[in-house]
Amino acid sequence: MPAVADLYRQLATLTVFGLHALVGAAAIFACVLAPPANAQQAQPAAVPVGTVYAERQPISNIRDFVGRVEAIGRVEIRARVQGYLEQVLFKEGDIVKKGDQLYQIERGLFQAAVEAAKGALERSKAAKTLTAIQLQRAQELLEKNAGTAVARDQALAADQQAQGQILADQANLDTANINLGYTDIASPISGKVSKTNVTAGNVVGPASGILTLIVSQDPMYISFPVSQRELLQAQLSGRVKDIAGIKIKIRFADGTVYKNEGTVNFIDVSVDRATDTVLARATMPNPEGVLVDGQLVSVAVEAGAPQDKVVVPQAALIADQQGVYVFAVEDGKAVVKRIKTGGESGTNIVVNEGLNGGEQIIVEGLQSIRPGQAVQAAPAATSLNRS
């Protein structure tokens, strides 16, 4: 049995030795794999961004207002005599010229009235011829003491009455001719004609209302209200001494800018008490008929000489609860620049405060950056537009 005990002691010794060896190996393996205690963490890769440089450009002092397009000539066509409407002689929506015939009213009754007036006038003229002869005869008899003064005076009165009847009948003839002319309804101005409210076959007259509408096309008026405060500022600065020198541009509801430029030609003499505004009006060319009577537009009024301002693309702007800001690149990192804007200049934004010009502004890749993040700047595909 002593041999068996020695065998157990040897096995126990080997087991303890094997455990120590295993622990030692694990410790060595852990030391090899573990990084050094002073090793630095890996830095995140720089984000590629597109940039442009903020520039100073001469920017005009622009004030924006809400205005409305108004036709210079706007005529409501009405029937001036009552009669049967025979023809409608225009195509709705077409351009018509001054004097073009629009409607034709039946002429028969009015032509008959003219002929009747002519007959009455001829009778009056014949009566006047007879009274003139009678007056001359009465005068001759009176001079020969063969007649009386009473007879001569009666002949004179009859002659004067005949002359008055001629004038009355001539007026009736003129009226009949005028009414006959009203059966041809012509356009009093050149412009675009609206739809017809009455079709052929109806009886029309002064009580029928508006038959159609014609508005002139070129040029157009642009009317817009100006606050009393802004008008006073303009007066103090001397900008309204020559209103013909005040230029305007207009922008449509979809944001597009009208290519032509207008000039202010009128400022009203009274203030609207309800809104404390003064109505201003400009003349705008409309050779292609783009402007429509009654259309709502945004009016940009150029006031004063241009001034150098910093501009950046609209794509660079970001808004949050604190206001508007842009990202600039400084020392390879994205830096927030809080700005105050001063309106638009084409597709650019005017910056009144926050930038001095020359800053490298991020316009592409904004969704991937955060303040202080490393960036890799490259020129943007779209450069800064110049006004």
Helices and strands as residue ranges (DSSP letters): H 2-33, E 47-53, E 55-59, E 62-71, E 74-78, E 83-88, E 95-96, E 101-105, H 108-143, H 149-181, E 184-186, E 191-193, E 203-204, G 206-208, E 210-215, E 220-227, H 228-237, G 243-245, E 247-251, E 262-267, E 277-284, E 296-302, E 307-313, G 314-316, E 318-320, E 323-330, E 333-345, E 348-353, E 360-364, G 366-368, E 375-379
